[in-house]
């Protein structure tokens, strides 16, 4: 068997595999025996017709096609073994040529390759975030809301109530005329036209709002317009978008008409903020906390969460630089797989809204091809990012010890309090441990990226305990359905 390998620009390899005619003849004999056992030829028992009679009855081309189909699988496996090339996924059988010698042609996607640049020289300023007292106050307020006593009220709406509303609103004034200064190049650029009169502003059913002195849910004046309303009452009022509203800077001065239906009014009684309150919300813990201890924990938790978000955003920016300076090669199959995953994610999100993917296509007047077109560039970016992240993980010998996994499981179980051990069997399973391992590996590699970009001294360890990388597809039998065979009937044998 003679194998010629060509490396193509799309990170695939083409194998041109020439075999001996004797091997093809043996495969034809095997195919002929199989065909003879399936057909009835007048004057012969099944499987007993000579080769030349069988050829006359079913045709040499059919025998050859079956022989080539069967042989292609075997040749492909031997080719992969002898070539020492590790495919990324299943190859395709592209062609078969009978002359000048039996030749099979395959195309195989190759494993991706990444050559990192001098990623350890990347530096980026980092400013650690700080939790403010107001953040702690807001966190404590959320706890208070969770523990509040809520009762439906028949009294008119007053400050402090929680109300359930249907809100319909639209622009009630004419859109201002857009004046373009043609002498100014920047002003002649295409800009979004202001929304015309009648354009919807907010549309929401069963919206829940708590009326608080220091919080305005939509526009200044909206909260005040609800005061005094009763359950079931329909309200209509007009508000003007004032200056200084950051979210509405492009519609300052516009008039909005609101149509509101007051569906439910609830009186909210907040608990007293003292040590008893703190003990109640931490009652499942071994030692309940005091109010001061609760606030300290709230600050610690908020600080941890803020630092995680900040470091994740920082690491993303550093990773972008690493990707930009890396040399990355990958087959098209990786992009297609990534887009397949994105389509499945879209389908899952739609199913949560009881919408099928086909319905989505019809409603949006789009096809799967259109959606894949939208997803292609994000898929390319995701693949490149994943490959560089994986290569950094390997280069830095990022590891996760069993003890870290055990600690993470203990944290997950802590939410169940005294019943924690009852649920251990649910969390401490091989699949869950692999999931936690991957989560911790990603966390660890992002921590390393942050440390690198901040210029911290980081020794490269001699060995890694565990390195987990994305699984790659094993060498599989090629898809032979699309192969084109150029066959002739030059070779035949007189008996089966």
PyMOL commands that set and color helices and strands:
alter all, ss='L'
color gray80, all
select helices_A, chain A and resi 21-36+51-58+60-83+119-121+133-147+186-188+222-226+246-251+275-281+291-325+332-352+357-364+368-395+402-427+430-453
alter helices_A, ss='H'
color red, helices_A
select strands_A, chain A and resi 2-7+12-18+92-97+103-109+113-115+149-152+162-171+200-210+234-240+255-269+327-329+484-486
alter strands_A, ss='S'
color yellow, strands_A
deselect
rebuild
show_as cartoon
